[in-house]
Amino acid sequence: MIEPHRKTTEQRDSQAQNQLRVITNQATVIAQDQTTYVGGPHYGKTSFVKAVYDATGQAVDPAKVQVDLTNVNWDQPADYRINLQYTNPGKTVSATAHLHIFALDGRDITIHAGEPIPDKTAFIKRLVDPGHMANATQNVKIKFDDGEPNIMADNSYGLMLTYTVNGVTAGAHQVLHILENMVHVNTANQTTYVNGPRTNPDRFVQHLYDADGNAIDIEKAIVDMSKVNWQKAGRYPVTVRYTDHGKNVFVTAYENVFSLSAHNQIIVAGDGDPIPARYVADAKDQYNRDRSRWTAMSYDDPTANHKLPGTYNVTLSFEVNGSTATVHPTLQVLPEILRPQGSADNLTIHMQSQSARENTSATSQAAGVRHGLRHMTTGSRVANNAAKEAEKKTRGFWARLFGRK
């Protein structure tokens, strides 16, 4: 038999259990990644919260989420992990966001007129994109404020560099400055003589200036002397060249080459000294003009008596633009008894009597010696048979003197 009150108690417990409901806590936080650049916007904490829900699944204020930004250095490009945490009574949920910070810094560039416009890499001072550096520079864009500039000296042109990551664009505004190119060279002509010292290339350059107008070492200039003929009188171009910052300078200087060569002279004692021009075999200036009468002659021993037979040293000089060529022919004075007449190959020396030497006719003044050597006598033709006899006696001497057998 069942007691009535027991039945009543069991019915109440069963009814209470049927009324108990278990609900899942739906508290959730969803993170959101962000991208910025050095010098760009600093995101607030809520920027990293995409959504947050309470235990019942209802959206709540993102400000209730704890966001830890203590490890972020906004001036240092890097990928940062941002921890998010939300606590609903009885449950704490968390998530991780990522903050990507990159950097783009530019610089102004100065060039000189005549140089090509630098490419974009010249304007990039710093580009750091963590994890994406392989093609970073290629993705930088450059745009001049007023379109592609027409480069002119003493002008400046603005331009913008841009770089985009995850839809975020960093920009750097820079300036291209154009300076006048002042590179130039001052040259100097030089003078030397055939078989004389060859001019050092540096002597053709007086001053050398770079693109900024600063004096620099003249040895940096390129001197081309390939057209100079050192063996022939002439005026030869020498090109001096220098290049700096896109400007080439070509200046022509000149090497003046003159010539001087001499004959030895032979006279008979008492004929009188040859004039300086008689010693000159060749004297030409850089324009190939004969300058025999511009030469200067002196005896090495000015006290010598040239009326006495012997050999005397002579100095013959020719000066052009401060450069002096010097040669040293000789004067051979023969005794009167050796005055010959007649010819031996290319030799013609007229033997004269005392009376003949006093003859001043034009014929007598034209008499001379030729054997690659020249001399001047004051006499003319032999005027007596005695001289002919003397010539026979001395013929053998002259044959030996000039190499005849």
RODO-2510 file (C-alpha; in nm, 4 decimals, decimal comma):
residues 405
     n   res          X          Y          Z
     1     m     0,0000     0,0000     0,0000
     2     i     0,1268     0,3325    -0,0988
     3     e     0,1054     0,6238     0,1347
     4     p    -0,0649     0,9226    -0,0067
     5     h     0,1893     1,1805     0,1131
     6     r     0,4823     0,9947    -0,0531
     7     k     0,3139     1,0048    -0,3867
     8     t     0,2691     1,3775    -0,3604
     9     t     0,6440     1,4373    -0,2926
    10     e     0,7652     1,2387    -0,5928
    11     q     0,5311     1,4253    -0,8231
    12     r     0,6722     1,7629    -0,7063
    13     d     1,0413     1,6565    -0,7649
    14     s     0,9655     1,5388    -1,1140
    15     q     0,7925     1,8660    -1,1985
    16     a     1,0928     2,0735    -1,0723
    17     q     1,3429     1,8814    -1,2854
    18     n     1,1396     1,9325    -1,5968
    19     q     1,1674     2,3161    -1,5502
    20     l     1,5617     2,3347    -1,5398
    21     r     1,7211     2,4850    -1,8634
    22     v     2,0993     2,4857    -1,9498
    23     i     2,2092     2,7768    -2,1814
    24     t     2,5566     2,7891    -2,3666
    25     n     2,7685     3,0984    -2,2886
    26     q     2,8130     3,2695    -2,6281
    27     a     3,0681     3,5315    -2,5203
    28     t     3,2986     3,5889    -2,8188
    29     v     3,5547     3,8464    -2,9377
    30     i     3,6692     3,8741    -3,3025
    31     a     4,0006     4,0471    -3,3847
    32     q     4,0734     4,2775    -3,6765
    33     d     4,4207     4,3269    -3,8326
    34     q     4,5476     4,6762    -3,9109
    35     t     4,8186     4,8330    -4,1285
    36     t     4,9902     5,1681    -4,0905
    37     y     5,3278     5,3313    -4,1602
    38     v     5,5871     5,5200    -3,9647
    39     g     5,4517     5,8712    -3,9298
    40     g     5,1025     5,7494    -4,0154
    41     p     4,7904     5,7166    -3,7940
    42     h     4,8121     5,5388    -3,4571
    43     y     4,5135     5,3098    -3,4160
    44     g     4,3086     5,3076    -3,1005
    45     k     4,2313     4,9899    -2,9109
    46     t     3,8831     4,9460    -3,0509
    47     s     4,0265     4,9487    -3,4032
    48     f     4,1519     4,5961    -3,3425
    49     v     3,8062     4,4688    -3,2328
    50     k     3,5927     4,3645    -3,5229
    51     a     3,3066     4,2386    -3,3027
    52     v     3,2325     4,1255    -2,9467
    53     y     2,9333     3,9328    -2,8103
    54     d     2,8154     3,8594    -2,4582
    55     a     2,7072     3,5279    -2,3157
    56     t     2,3697     3,5503    -2,4804
    57     g     2,5187     3,6305    -2,8203
    58     q     2,4253     3,9943    -2,8109
    59     a     2,6758     4,2509    -2,9517
    60     v     2,8287     4,4697    -2,6869
    61     d     3,0432     4,7814    -2,6800
    62     p     3,3991     4,7082    -2,8205
    63     a     3,5373     4,9328    -2,5503
    64     k     3,4682     4,6501    -2,3013
    65     v     3,7431     4,4461    -2,4688
    66     q     4,0881     4,4712    -2,3184
    67     v     4,3469     4,5410    -2,5948
    68     d     4,7185     4,5216    -2,5117
    69     l     4,9317     4,7631    -2,7201
    70     t     5,2254     4,7825    -2,4833
    71     n     5,4629     4,6017    -2,7220
    72     v     5,3963     4,8336    -3,0196
    73     n     5,6644     5,0832    -3,1312
    74     w     5,4945     5,3083    -3,3828
    75     d     5,8321     5,4323    -3,5138
    76     q     5,9702     5,0867    -3,5858
    77     p     5,8542     4,8909    -3,8932
    78     a     5,7517     4,5390    -3,7867
    79     d     5,4636     4,2931    -3,7542
    80     y     5,3161     4,3158    -3,4024
    81     r     5,0810     4,0716    -3,2259
    82     i     4,7945     4,2429    -3,0421
    83     n     4,6205     4,0440    -2,7655
    84     l     4,2461     4,0986    -2,7085
    85     q     4,0503     3,9764    -2,4060
    86     y     3,6820     3,9964    -2,3083
    87     t     3,5253     3,8694    -1,9858
    88     n     3,1548     3,7940    -1,9522
    89     p     3,0348     3,6786    -1,6112
    90     g     3,1569     3,3281    -1,5815
    91     k     3,3662     3,3219    -1,9026
    92     t     3,6773     3,4950    -2,0489
    93     v     3,7471     3,4876    -2,4225
    94     s     4,0565     3,6090    -2,6154
    95     a     4,1787     3,6706    -2,9725
    96     t     4,4906     3,7915    -3,1535
    97     a     4,5120     4,0755    -3,4053
    98     h     4,8139     4,1791    -3,6153
    99     l     4,9493     4,5263    -3,6658
   100     h     5,1714     4,5725    -3,9772
   101     i     5,3891     4,8860    -3,9731
   102     f     5,5966     4,9778    -4,2792
   103     a     5,8091     5,2832    -4,3591
   104     l     5,8683     5,5091    -4,6596
   105     d     6,1024     5,8076    -4,6344
   106     g     6,2203     6,0181    -4,9270
   107     r     6,4951     6,2678    -4,9890
   108     d     6,5454     6,5704    -5,2095
   109     i     6,7869     6,5378    -5,5001
   110     t     7,0080     6,8031    -5,6590
   111     i     7,1473     6,7614    -6,0086
   112     h     7,3086     6,9874    -6,2659
   113     a     7,1594     7,0997    -6,5924
   114     g     7,2437     6,8452    -6,8582
   115     e     7,2147     6,5416    -6,6325
   116     p     6,9289     6,2924    -6,6826
   117     i     6,6414     6,2932    -6,4344
   118     p     6,7205     6,0362    -6,1616
   119     d     6,4920     5,7345    -6,1342
   120     k     6,2675     5,6828    -5,8321
   121     t     6,5241     5,4853    -5,6368
   122     a     6,7384     5,7977    -5,6038
   123     f     6,4584     5,9714    -5,4125
   124     i     6,3973     5,6786    -5,1711
   125     k     6,5829     5,7276    -4,8456
   126     r     6,4203     5,4388    -4,6587
   127     l     6,1703     5,1716    -4,7585
   128     v     6,0966     4,8965    -4,5077
   129     d     5,8068     4,6563    -4,5530
   130     p     5,8488     4,3550    -4,3226
   131     g     5,7861     4,0336    -4,5077
   132     h     5,7513     4,2027    -4,8473
   133     m     6,0938     4,3468    -4,9273
   134     a     6,1626     4,1396    -5,2408
   135     n     5,9686     4,3670    -5,4771
   136     a     5,9130     4,6669    -5,2540
   137     t     6,1085     4,9217    -5,4588
   138     q     5,9327     4,8200    -5,7795
   139     n     5,5992     4,9027    -5,6181
   140     v     5,6952     5,2587    -5,5321
   141     k     5,5321     5,5117    -5,7614
   142     i     5,6639     5,8566    -5,8500
   143     k     5,4722     6,1500    -5,9913
   144     f     5,5890     6,5048    -6,0526
   145     d     5,3524     6,7759    -5,9359
   146     d     5,3345     6,9403    -6,2786
   147     g     5,4062     6,6438    -6,5011
   148     e     5,7435     6,5399    -6,6414
   149     p     5,9686     6,8459    -6,6003
   150     n     6,1598     7,0247    -6,8726
   151     i     6,4924     7,0482    -6,6935
   152     m     6,6208     7,4036    -6,6678
   153     a     6,9015     7,5433    -6,4539
   154     d     6,8144     7,7244    -6,1309
   155     n     6,4700     7,5605    -6,1031
   156     s     6,3070     7,3175    -5,8597
   157     y     6,0412     7,0548    -5,9259
   158     g     5,8135     6,8892    -5,6674
   159     l     5,7256     6,5193    -5,6794
   160     m     5,5394     6,2601    -5,4753
   161     l     5,6534     5,9091    -5,3849
   162     t     5,3797     5,6629    -5,2861
   163     y     5,3770     5,3051    -5,1580
   164     t     5,0669     5,1008    -5,0771
   165     v     5,0281     4,7984    -4,8461
   166     n     4,6916     4,6375    -4,7686
   167     g     4,5113     4,9401    -4,9046
   168     v     4,7110     5,1827    -4,6895
   169     t     4,9262     5,4334    -4,8803
   170     a     5,2284     5,6164    -4,7470
   171     g     5,3538     5,9211    -4,9321
   172     a     5,6675     6,1347    -4,9304
   173     h     5,6806     6,4708    -5,1032
   174     q     6,0292     6,5577    -5,2297
   175     v     6,1971     6,8220    -5,4478
   176     l     6,4302     6,7922    -5,7466
   177     h     6,6680     7,0903    -5,7600
   178     i     6,8482     7,1839    -6,0847
   179     l     7,1758     7,3747    -6,0643
   180     e     7,3726     7,5401    -6,3398
   181     n     7,6616     7,3222    -6,4516
   182     m     7,9713     7,5408    -6,4189
   183     v     8,2319     7,2922    -6,5395
   184     h     8,4944     7,4644    -6,7542
   185     v     8,8631     7,4583    -6,8342
   186     n     9,1184     7,7303    -6,9070
   187     t     9,3936     7,6302    -7,1472
   188     a     9,7277     7,7720    -7,2563
   189     n     9,9128     7,7322    -7,5845
   190     q    10,2664     7,5966    -7,5665
   191     t    10,5771     7,6295    -7,7821
   192     t    10,8701     7,3980    -7,8470
   193     y    11,1030     7,3192    -8,1345
   194     v    11,1933     7,0257    -8,3546
   195     n    11,3961     6,7733    -8,1561
   196     g    11,3407     6,9863    -7,8482
   197     p    11,1658     6,8934    -7,5219
   198     r    10,8119     6,7681    -7,5636
   199     t    10,5563     6,9637    -7,3672
   200     n    10,4064     6,7938    -7,0627
   201     p    10,0287     6,7527    -7,1168
   202     d     9,9488     6,9282    -6,7879
   203     r    10,0963     7,2514    -6,9200
   204     f     9,8079     7,2912    -7,1629
   205     v     9,5659     7,3160    -6,8670
   206     q     9,5802     7,6317    -6,6576
   207     h     9,2658     7,5857    -6,4478
   208     l     8,9992     7,3172    -6,4205
   209     y     8,6611     7,3642    -6,2504
   210     d     8,3960     7,1063    -6,1624
   211     a     8,0192     7,1356    -6,2064
   212     d     7,9894     7,3406    -5,8875
   213     g     8,2582     7,5843    -6,0001
   214     n     8,5215     7,4524    -5,7609
   215     a     8,8842     7,4448    -5,8758
   216     i     9,0086     7,0862    -5,8989
   217     d     9,3290     6,9033    -5,9895
   218     i     9,4206     6,9789    -6,3512
   219     e     9,5430     6,6204    -6,3930
   220     k     9,1782     6,5120    -6,4090
   221     a     9,1495     6,6679    -6,7547
   222     i     9,2149     6,4491    -7,0588
   223     v     9,4719     6,5995    -7,2961
   224     d     9,4927     6,4624    -7,6513
   225     m     9,8264     6,5434    -7,8218
   226     s     9,7995     6,2799    -8,0939
   227     k     9,7985     6,5344    -8,3784
   228     v    10,1316     6,6922    -8,2860
   229     n    10,4239     6,6219    -8,5240
   230     w    10,7367     6,6848    -8,3232
   231     q    10,9607     6,6526    -8,6305
   232     k    10,8101     6,9349    -8,8363
   233     a    10,7426     7,3016    -8,7758
   234     g    10,3728     7,3716    -8,7482
   235     r    10,0788     7,4764    -8,5310
   236     y     9,9097     7,1636    -8,3991
   237     p     9,5738     7,1389    -8,2157
   238     v     9,5715     6,9836    -7,8699
   239     t     9,2273     6,8906    -7,7325
   240     v     9,1601     6,9270    -7,3605
   241     r     8,8472     6,7455    -7,2382
   242     y     8,6690     6,7149    -6,9047
   243     t     8,3255     6,5764    -6,8102
   244     d     8,1352     6,6349    -6,4886
   245     h     7,7679     6,5743    -6,4036
   246     g     7,6623     6,5226    -6,7622
   247     k     7,8412     6,8220    -6,9136
   248     n     8,1286     6,7625    -7,1565
   249     v     8,3788     7,0418    -7,2151
   250     f     8,6131     7,0373    -7,5154
   251     v     8,8702     7,3136    -7,5525
   252     t     9,1409     7,3360    -7,8185
   253     a     9,4856     7,4624    -7,7325
   254     y     9,7854     7,4637    -7,9667
   255     e    10,1366     7,3258    -7,9630
   256     n    10,3586     7,5614    -8,1640
   257     v    10,6576     7,3763    -8,3080
   258     f    10,9343     7,5754    -8,4780
   259     s    11,2601     7,4562    -8,6310
   260     l    11,6256     7,5544    -8,6354
   261     s    11,9224     7,3826    -8,7971
   262     a    12,2625     7,5176    -8,9011
   263     h    12,5530     7,4903    -9,1453
   264     n    12,9148     7,4955    -9,0475
   265     q    13,1069     7,7736    -9,2229
   266     i    13,4511     7,7835    -9,3892
   267     i    13,6333     8,1050    -9,4764
   268     v    13,9836     8,2075    -9,5579
   269     a    14,1632     8,4278    -9,3092
   270     g    14,0922     8,7906    -9,3798
   271     d    13,7628     8,7376    -9,5656
   272     g    13,5530     8,8728    -9,2787
   273     d    13,3078     8,6911    -9,0505
   274     p    12,9949     8,5388    -9,2065
   275     i    12,6675     8,7118    -9,1159
   276     p    12,4419     8,5079    -8,8772
   277     a    12,1983     8,4114    -9,1524
   278     r    12,4803     8,2270    -9,3334
   279     y    12,4858     7,9698    -9,0559
   280     v    12,1133     7,8995    -9,0833
   281     a    12,0155     7,5865    -9,2733
   282     d    11,6520     7,6056    -9,1642
   283     a    11,4613     7,8450    -8,9364
   284     k    11,0811     7,8304    -8,9563
   285     d    10,8172     7,9453    -8,7109
   286     q    10,4970     7,7589    -8,6278
   287     y    10,3307     7,9051    -8,9373
   288     n    10,6084     7,7590    -9,1559
   289     r    10,7442     8,1044    -9,2386
   290     d    11,1163     8,1480    -9,2939
   291     r    11,2723     8,3336    -9,0025
   292     s    11,6415     8,3067    -9,0868
   293     r    11,6969     8,6725    -9,0121
   294     w    11,5387     8,6367    -8,6701
   295     t    11,8205     8,4178    -8,5485
   296     a    12,0900     8,5369    -8,3133
   297     m    12,4556     8,4313    -8,3455
   298     s    12,7411     8,4624    -8,1026
   299     y    13,0915     8,3222    -8,0708
   300     d    13,1632     8,1033    -7,7741
   301     d    13,4914     8,2944    -7,7390
   302     p    13,4112     8,6563    -7,8284
   303     t    13,7760     8,7562    -7,7817
   304     a    13,9031     8,5241    -8,0540
   305     n    14,0740     8,6732    -8,3597
   306     h    13,9027     8,5130    -8,6582
   307     k    14,1764     8,6400    -8,8905
   308     l    14,3878     8,3605    -8,7559
   309     p    14,3423     8,0127    -8,9021
   310     g    14,1607     7,7686    -8,6750
   311     t    13,8194     7,6299    -8,5774
   312     y    13,5865     7,8453    -8,3717
   313     n    13,2679     7,7392    -8,1888
   314     v    12,9527     7,9338    -8,2696
   315     t    12,6140     7,9475    -8,0910
   316     l    12,3084     8,0078    -8,3082
   317     s    11,9710     8,0624    -8,1394
   318     f    11,6107     8,1231    -8,2406
   319     e    11,3395     8,2272    -7,9934
   320     v    10,9616     8,1929    -8,0380
   321     n    10,7111     8,2729    -7,7615
   322     g    10,9758     8,2446    -7,4963
   323     s    11,1040     7,9072    -7,6142
   324     t    11,4613     7,9128    -7,7467
   325     a    11,6258     7,6601    -7,9763
   326     t    12,0055     7,6552    -7,9784
   327     v    12,2480     7,4861    -8,2183
   328     h    12,6264     7,4938    -8,2308
   329     p    12,7880     7,5150    -8,5763
   330     t    13,1586     7,5884    -8,6257
   331     l    13,3568     7,8453    -8,8168
   332     q    13,6705     7,7100    -8,9833
   333     v    13,9268     7,9728    -9,0860
   334     l    14,1837     7,8582    -9,3433
   335     p    14,5197     8,0215    -9,4076
   336     e    14,5519     8,2401    -9,7154
   337     i    14,7830     7,9948    -9,8797
   338     l    14,5057     7,7363    -9,8875
   339     r    14,2663     7,9567   -10,0773
   340     p    14,1665     7,7275   -10,3698
   341     q    13,9732     7,7744   -10,6892
   342     g    13,7926     7,5141   -10,8869
   343     s    13,5479     7,2460   -10,7876
   344     a    13,5698     6,9106   -10,6285
   345     d    13,2263     6,7435   -10,6443
   346     n    12,9935     6,9914   -10,4731
   347     l    13,2773     7,2054   -10,3414
   348     t    13,3445     7,5460   -10,4968
   349     i    13,5869     7,7706   -10,3141
   350     h    13,7291     8,0711   -10,4948
   351     m    14,0895     8,1562   -10,4283
   352     q    14,1525     8,5262   -10,4458
   353     s    14,4465     8,7611   -10,4457
   354     q    14,4546     9,0542   -10,2087
   355     s    14,3448     9,2872   -10,4875
   356     a    14,0582     9,0599   -10,5787
   357     r    13,9278     9,0600   -10,2217
   358     e    13,8941     9,4344   -10,2494
   359     n    13,6590     9,3965   -10,5464
   360     t    13,3037     9,4812   -10,4351
   361     s    13,1170     9,3846   -10,7482
   362     a    12,7911     9,1912   -10,7297
   363     t    12,9663     8,8912   -10,8824
   364     s    13,2206     8,8765   -10,6029
   365     q    12,9523     8,9027   -10,3336
   366     a    12,7705     8,5975   -10,4711
   367     a    13,0683     8,3639   -10,4349
   368     g    13,0331     8,0891   -10,1658
   369     v    13,0976     7,7359   -10,0593
   370     r    12,8524     7,4472   -10,1025
   371     h    12,9064     7,1061    -9,9555
   372     g    12,6089     7,0963    -9,7190
   373     l    12,8188     7,3745    -9,5580
   374     r    12,8131     7,7363    -9,6656
   375     h    13,0440     8,0307    -9,6258
   376     m    13,0608     8,3858    -9,7491
   377     t    13,3748     8,5516    -9,8884
   378     t    13,4301     8,9167    -9,9661
   379     g    13,6354     8,8484   -10,2774
   380     s    13,5229     8,7405   -10,6235
   381     r    13,6968     8,5515   -10,9016
   382     v    14,0714     8,4797   -10,9164
   383     a    14,2306     8,7490   -11,1232
   384     n    14,5862     8,6259   -11,1844
   385     n    14,7787     8,3207   -11,2915
   386     a    14,9697     8,3118   -10,9647
   387     a    14,6533     8,2182   -10,7853
   388     k    14,5967     7,9343   -11,0315
   389     e    14,9381     7,7965   -10,9559
   390     a    14,8673     7,8147   -10,5844
   391     e    14,5424     7,6322   -10,6430
   392     k    14,7290     7,3415   -10,8061
   393     k    14,9541     7,3113   -10,5038
   394     t    14,6643     7,2953   -10,2636
   395     r    14,4275     7,0750   -10,4651
   396     g    14,5569     6,7660   -10,2941
   397     f    14,4954     6,9192    -9,9532
   398     w    14,1298     6,9940   -10,0320
   399     a    14,0757     6,6498   -10,1767
   400     r    14,1902     6,4972    -9,8484
   401     l    13,9918     6,7476    -9,6448
   402     f    13,6613     6,6583    -9,8163
   403     g    13,7127     6,2875    -9,8482
   404     r    13,8211     6,2553   -10,2109
   405     k    14,0764     5,9966   -10,3102
***
